[in-house]
Each structure stands twice: as structure tokens, then as C-alpha cells.
């Protein structure tokens, strides 16, 4: 349902549904976080993405590669430093890999993989 609301551009309703789910004790999975983040990025709602990152942080988990990719897209689009987001600053496994003029957020494993490919 959140996916449909986001695709339809109804981000306020999608966010409200997300908050209702949390209030009722439903743990959002990474698919829900990803869907909301993509919707907020498309609507240039940076503060809502940061809010979601803080919610992930409260669960003390490291976002998966798809969330990292979404966050990097947001940061590049809005010229925000990755180190300005406390969650990512704390995780030593997160590295920034420069590939030409592009920037890719990668785990240590992905960084090693990229180095072997070059």
C-alpha cells in the first residue's frame, strides 16, 4: 500500500501510514524504508529521508546496499556530506569510493570487490 501511495505521489499519506504501522507495533522492513526514501527523494524532501535514517539508527542496524545507494543519491543531489549523518559516520565499514567523477557508497566488501575489478 505504501508503494502505491508513493508511486501516486501521495507522500503525506504514505508517511502517515508508515507512522500508523509503527504506532501499532509493525516493524517496517527495508523495502518500506527504501520505498519511502525514494518517494521523498523524488519530491526533494530531504528532511524526511534524514528522519527515516534516524529511525533506522534507533534500531541499531546498518542499512543494506540499496538504502546506501538511495542515501548517496540524496547526498549528491543536495550536496550534503555523508559524515553529516551520524548513523553513517559511526559505521567503520562504510567507505566512500571515488570512481572517476562519481561517488559510490560501499561496504568494505564492495570496496575490495571494486579494487579487484580495476
TORPA-4810 file (N, C-alpha, C, O; in nm, 3 decimals):
<nodes>
NODE_1_0.083_-0.119_0.000_0.000_0.000_0.000_0.088_0.127_0.000_0.060_0.223_-0.071_X
NODE_2_0.195_0.124_0.081_0.286_0.239_0.084_0.348_0.260_-0.053_0.361_0.373_-0.099_X
NODE_3_0.384_0.150_-0.118_0.443_0.158_-0.252_0.347_0.229_-0.349_0.389_0.316_-0.425_X
NODE_4_0.220_0.191_-0.346_0.121_0.251_-0.434_0.103_0.400_-0.407_0.093_0.480_-0.500_X
NODE_5_0.098_0.436_-0.279_0.084_0.578_-0.244_0.204_0.659_-0.290_0.190_0.770_-0.341_X
NODE_6_0.324_0.601_-0.272_0.446_0.671_-0.316_0.447_0.687_-0.468_0.481_0.794_-0.519_X
NODE_7_0.411_0.581_-0.539_0.408_0.588_-0.686_0.307_0.690_-0.735_0.324_0.750_-0.842_X
NODE_8_0.201_0.710_-0.657_0.097_0.805_-0.693_0.130_0.947_-0.647_0.052_1.040_-0.669_X
NODE_9_0.247_0.963_-0.582_0.287_1.096_-0.536_0.220_1.142_-0.408_0.229_1.259_-0.372_X
NODE_10_0.153_1.050_-0.340_0.082_1.085_-0.216_0.174_1.057_-0.095_0.145_0.970_-0.013_X
NODE_11_0.282_1.132_-0.088_0.384_1.106_0.013_0.335_1.131_0.155_0.375_1.060_0.247_X
NODE_12_0.250_1.230_0.175_0.199_1.256_0.310_0.117_1.137_0.359_0.130_1.096_0.475_X
NODE_13_0.033_1.081_0.272_-0.047_0.965_0.311_0.043_0.843_0.335_0.019_0.767_0.428_X
NODE_14_0.144_0.826_0.251_0.237_0.713_0.268_0.311_0.727_0.401_0.327_0.629_0.474_X
NODE_15_0.355_0.848_0.433_0.426_0.872_0.559_0.334_0.849_0.678_0.375_0.789_0.777_X
NODE_16_0.210_0.897_0.669_0.113_0.875_0.777_0.087_0.727_0.799_0.079_0.681_0.913_X
NODE_17_0.074_0.651_0.690_0.053_0.507_0.700_0.172_0.440_0.768_0.156_0.353_0.853_X
NODE_18_0.292_0.482_0.730_0.414_0.431_0.791_0.413_0.457_0.942_0.443_0.367_1.021_X
NODE_19_0.379_0.580_0.982_0.375_0.615_1.124_0.268_0.535_1.197_0.290_0.492_1.311_X
NODE_20_0.152_0.513_1.134_0.046_0.431_1.193_0.094_0.288_1.214_0.068_0.227_1.318_X
NODE_21_0.165_0.234_1.114_0.218_0.097_1.126_0.311_0.087_1.247_0.300_-0.005_1.327_X
NODE_22_0.402_0.183_1.258_0.496_0.182_1.371_0.422_0.193_1.504_0.455_0.123_1.600_X
NODE_23_0.322_0.281_1.510_0.246_0.300_1.633_0.174_0.173_1.675_0.151_0.149_1.794_X
NODE_24_0.137_0.091_1.577_0.067_-0.035_1.606_0.164_-0.151_1.628_0.121_-0.265_1.642_X
NODE_25_0.293_-0.120_1.630_0.392_-0.224_1.659_0.440_-0.303_1.540_0.510_-0.403_1.556_X
NODE_26_0.405_-0.259_1.419_0.451_-0.328_1.299_0.591_-0.274_1.265_0.609_-0.154_1.243_X
NODE_27_0.690_-0.365_1.262_0.827_-0.326_1.231_0.842_-0.306_1.080_0.822_-0.401_1.004_X
NODE_28_0.877_-0.187_1.036_0.897_-0.167_0.892_1.023_-0.239_0.846_1.125_-0.240_0.916_X
NODE_29_1.015_-0.299_0.728_1.133_-0.365_0.673_1.206_-0.269_0.579_1.161_-0.156_0.556_X
NODE_30_1.319_-0.315_0.524_1.399_-0.228_0.438_1.324_-0.191_0.310_1.349_-0.084_0.254_X
NODE_31_1.235_-0.276_0.264_1.158_-0.243_0.144_1.072_-0.119_0.169_1.062_-0.031_0.083_X
NODE_32_1.011_-0.113_0.285_0.929_0.003_0.320_1.016_0.128_0.331_0.982_0.234_0.278_X
NODE_33_1.130_0.115_0.401_1.221_0.230_0.412_1.267_0.275_0.274_1.266_0.394_0.244_X
NODE_34_1.307_0.180_0.190_1.353_0.214_0.055_1.246_0.286_-0.024_1.272_0.388_-0.088_X
NODE_35_1.125_0.233_-0.020_1.013_0.291_-0.095_0.987_0.435_-0.051_0.973_0.525_-0.133_X
NODE_36_0.982_0.455_0.080_0.959_0.590_0.131_1.074_0.683_0.095_1.052_0.797_0.054_X
NODE_37_1.197_0.635_0.111_1.311_0.720_0.079_1.312_0.762_-0.068_1.336_0.878_-0.100_X
NODE_38_1.285_0.667_-0.156_1.279_0.701_-0.298_1.172_0.805_-0.326_1.194_0.900_-0.402_X
NODE_39_1.056_0.787_-0.264_0.949_0.885_-0.282_0.987_1.022_-0.232_0.960_1.123_-0.297_X
NODE_40_1.050_1.027_-0.114_1.091_1.156_-0.059_1.200_1.220_-0.143_1.202_1.341_-0.161_X
NODE_41_1.292_1.138_-0.196_1.397_1.193_-0.283_1.335_1.252_-0.408_1.372_1.362_-0.450_X
NODE_42_1.242_1.179_-0.468_1.176_1.229_-0.591_1.104_1.361_-0.566_1.094_1.445_-0.656_X
NODE_43_1.055_1.378_-0.444_0.983_1.501_-0.409_1.072_1.602_-0.338_1.024_1.702_-0.284_X
NODE_44_1.203_1.575_-0.339_1.302_1.664_-0.278_1.272_1.695_-0.132_1.285_1.809_-0.088_X
NODE_45_1.231_1.593_-0.057_1.200_1.607_0.085_1.315_1.548_0.167_1.301_1.445_0.232_X
NODE_46_1.427_1.617_0.163_1.550_1.570_0.228_1.530_1.545_0.377_1.580_1.445_0.429_X
NODE_47_1.461_1.632_0.444_1.444_1.617_0.589_1.371_1.488_0.625_1.398_1.428_0.729_X
NODE_48_1.278_1.446_0.540_1.205_1.321_0.567_1.297_1.200_0.550_1.286_1.102_0.624_X
NODE_49_1.388_1.206_0.453_1.484_1.096_0.435_1.575_1.088_0.557_1.602_0.980_0.608_X
NODE_50_1.622_1.203_0.603_1.708_1.206_0.722_1.631_1.150_0.842_1.688_1.077_0.923_X
NODE_51_1.504_1.185_0.854_1.420_1.132_0.962_1.415_0.979_0.955_1.428_0.912_1.058_X
NODE_52_1.397_0.925_0.835_1.393_0.779_0.820_1.528_0.717_0.858_1.531_0.610_0.918_X
NODE_53_1.637_0.783_0.823_1.769_0.732_0.860_1.784_0.727_1.012_1.845_0.634_1.065_X
NODE_54_1.730_0.826_1.080_1.736_0.825_1.226_1.650_0.712_1.283_1.685_0.653_1.385_X
NODE_55_1.539_0.681_1.218_1.456_0.569_1.263_1.530_0.436_1.245_1.522_0.348_1.330_X
NODE_56_1.603_0.424_1.135_1.686_0.305_1.114_1.793_0.299_1.222_1.820_0.192_1.278_X
NODE_57_1.852_0.413_1.251_1.958_0.421_1.351_1.910_0.375_1.488_1.983_0.307_1.560_X
NODE_58_1.788_0.411_1.525_1.733_0.369_1.654_1.726_0.218_1.666_1.730_0.163_1.776_X
NODE_59_1.716_0.151_1.552_1.712_0.004_1.551_1.853_-0.055_1.552_1.871_-0.176_1.556_X
NODE_60_1.954_0.034_1.548_2.095_-0.004_1.553_2.130_-0.108_1.446_2.195_-0.208_1.475_X
NODE_61_2.088_-0.083_1.326_2.120_-0.171_1.213_2.191_-0.091_1.105_2.173_0.030_1.094_X
NODE_62_2.271_-0.161_1.026_2.338_-0.097_0.913_2.248_-0.112_0.792_2.207_-0.224_0.759_X
NODE_63_2.215_-0.005_0.725_2.131_-0.015_0.605_2.195_-0.105_0.500_2.317_-0.114_0.491_X
NODE_64_2.111_-0.170_0.421_2.163_-0.255_0.315_2.210_-0.170_0.197_2.195_-0.048_0.197_X
NODE_65_2.266_-0.236_0.097_2.325_-0.166_-0.017_2.225_-0.077_-0.089_2.260_0.031_-0.136_X
NODE_66_2.100_-0.122_-0.098_2.001_-0.040_-0.170_1.972_0.090_-0.096_1.953_0.194_-0.159_X
NODE_67_1.967_0.085_0.037_1.946_0.207_0.113_2.067_0.298_0.101_2.053_0.420_0.086_X
NODE_68_2.187_0.241_0.106_2.307_0.322_0.091_2.308_0.393_-0.044_2.345_0.510_-0.053_X
NODE_69_2.267_0.323_-0.147_2.261_0.382_-0.280_2.163_0.499_-0.282_2.192_0.603_-0.340_X
NODE_70_2.048_0.480_-0.220_1.947_0.585_-0.214_2.002_0.707_-0.139_1.984_0.821_-0.182_X
NODE_71_2.069_0.681_-0.028_2.124_0.791_0.052_2.230_0.867_-0.026_2.233_0.990_-0.024_X
NODE_72_2.317_0.794_-0.095_2.421_0.862_-0.174_2.356_0.948_-0.282_2.400_1.060_-0.306_X
NODE_73_2.251_0.896_-0.348_2.180_0.977_-0.448_2.129_1.106_-0.386_2.142_1.214_-0.445_X
NODE_74_2.072_1.096_-0.268_2.020_1.213_-0.198_2.132_1.311_-0.165_2.120_1.431_-0.188_X
NODE_75_2.241_1.258_-0.111_2.351_1.344_-0.069_2.413_1.417_-0.188_2.441_1.536_-0.180_X
NODE_76_2.434_1.344_-0.296_2.491_1.406_-0.416_2.397_1.512_-0.470_2.439_1.623_-0.504_X
NODE_77_2.268_1.478_-0.476_2.169_1.572_-0.529_2.164_1.701_-0.447_2.147_1.810_-0.502_X
NODE_78_2.179_1.688_-0.316_2.167_1.804_-0.227_2.300_1.853_-0.172_2.303_1.939_-0.084_X
NODE_79_2.409_1.798_-0.224_2.544_1.838_-0.182_2.560_1.835_-0.031_2.610_1.930_0.030_X
NODE_80_2.519_1.724_0.029_2.529_1.703_0.174_2.641_1.603_0.199_2.652_1.503_0.127_X
NODE_81_2.724_1.629_0.299_2.833_1.537_0.333_2.778_1.413_0.402_2.692_1.422_0.489_X
NODE_82_2.828_1.297_0.363_2.789_1.171_0.426_2.823_1.174_0.574_2.750_1.117_0.656_X
NODE_83_2.932_1.241_0.610_2.972_1.248_0.751_2.878_1.332_0.835_2.887_1.330_0.958_X
NODE_84_2.789_1.407_0.773_2.695_1.488_0.849_2.579_1.405_0.904_2.499_1.454_0.983_X
NODE_85_2.570_1.280_0.861_2.464_1.192_0.909_2.525_1.098_1.012_2.603_1.010_0.977_X
NODE_86_2.492_1.117_1.142_2.558_1.043_1.249_2.560_0.892_1.229_2.661_0.828_1.259_X
NODE_87_2.454_0.835_1.179_2.446_0.690_1.161_2.561_0.639_1.075_2.624_0.539_1.110_X
NODE_88_2.589_0.705_0.966_2.691_0.659_0.874_2.831_0.695_0.922_2.927_0.625_0.891_X
NODE_89_2.842_0.802_0.997_2.972_0.843_1.049_3.026_0.738_1.147_3.147_0.716_1.153_X
NODE_90_2.937_0.673_1.222_2.976_0.575_1.323_3.020_0.443_1.265_3.103_0.374_1.326_X
NODE_91_2.967_0.405_1.151_2.994_0.272_1.096_3.125_0.270_1.020_3.137_0.328_0.912_X
NODE_92_3.223_0.202_1.078_3.357_0.198_1.020_3.360_0.121_0.888_3.450_0.142_0.807_X
NODE_93_3.263_0.032_0.865_3.265_-0.048_0.742_3.223_0.032_0.620_3.243_-0.012_0.507_X
NODE_94_3.164_0.149_0.642_3.120_0.231_0.529_3.237_0.309_0.472_3.307_0.379_0.545_X
NODE_95_3.257_0.297_0.346_3.366_0.368_0.279_3.308_0.446_0.162_3.204_0.410_0.107_X
NODE_96_3.376_0.551_0.125_3.340_0.623_0.004_3.445_0.590_-0.100_3.565_0.612_-0.078_X
NODE_97_3.401_0.539_-0.211_3.491_0.501_-0.319_3.469_0.598_-0.433_3.356_0.614_-0.480_X
NODE_98_3.574_0.663_-0.479_3.564_0.757_-0.591_3.593_0.682_-0.720_3.699_0.620_-0.734_X
NODE_99_3.502_0.687_-0.812_3.518_0.624_-0.943_3.505_0.734_-1.047_3.394_0.772_-1.084_X
NODE_100_3.618_0.785_-1.094_3.612_0.897_-1.188_3.552_1.016_-1.117_3.599_1.056_-1.010_X
NODE_101_3.449_1.073_-1.176_3.386_1.189_-1.114_3.268_1.149_-1.026_3.210_1.233_-0.958_X
NODE_102_3.231_1.019_-1.028_3.117_0.972_-0.948_3.159_0.928_-0.810_3.278_0.905_-0.784_X
NODE_103_3.063_0.915_-0.721_3.089_0.869_-0.585_2.995_0.752_-0.558_2.877_0.757_-0.591_X
NODE_104_3.050_0.648_-0.498_2.970_0.531_-0.465_2.991_0.499_-0.318_3.105_0.492_-0.273_X
NODE_105_2.885_0.480_-0.243_2.897_0.434_-0.105_2.905_0.283_-0.110_2.827_0.218_-0.179_X
NODE_106_2.998_0.228_-0.037_3.016_0.084_-0.044_3.061_0.029_0.090_3.126_0.098_0.168_X
NODE_107_3.027_-0.094_0.115_3.077_-0.163_0.232_3.222_-0.200_0.206_3.270_-0.189_0.093_X
NODE_108_3.291_-0.244_0.307_3.429_-0.287_0.291_3.439_-0.396_0.186_3.530_-0.395_0.103_X
NODE_109_3.346_-0.490_0.190_3.346_-0.599_0.093_3.333_-0.545_-0.049_3.407_-0.585_-0.139_X
NODE_110_3.238_-0.455_-0.069_3.218_-0.400_-0.203_3.340_-0.320_-0.248_3.375_-0.322_-0.366_X
NODE_111_3.404_-0.250_-0.155_3.523_-0.175_-0.190_3.633_-0.269_-0.239_3.698_-0.243_-0.340_X
NODE_112_3.653_-0.380_-0.167_3.753_-0.478_-0.209_3.719_-0.536_-0.345_3.808_-0.556_-0.429_X
NODE_113_3.592_-0.562_-0.368_3.548_-0.616_-0.497_3.580_-0.517_-0.609_3.631_-0.556_-0.714_X
NODE_114_3.549_-0.390_-0.586_3.575_-0.288_-0.686_3.724_-0.275_-0.715_3.764_-0.255_-0.829_X
NODE_115_3.807_-0.285_-0.610_3.951_-0.277_-0.629_4.002_-0.392_-0.715_4.090_-0.373_-0.799_X
NODE_116_3.947_-0.511_-0.695_3.989_-0.627_-0.774_3.946_-0.614_-0.919_4.012_-0.668_-1.009_X
NODE_117_3.836_-0.543_-0.943_3.786_-0.526_-1.079_3.873_-0.429_-1.159_3.877_-0.436_-1.282_X
NODE_118_3.943_-0.339_-1.091_4.025_-0.237_-1.159_4.161_-0.289_-1.193_4.242_-0.216_-1.250_X
</nodes>
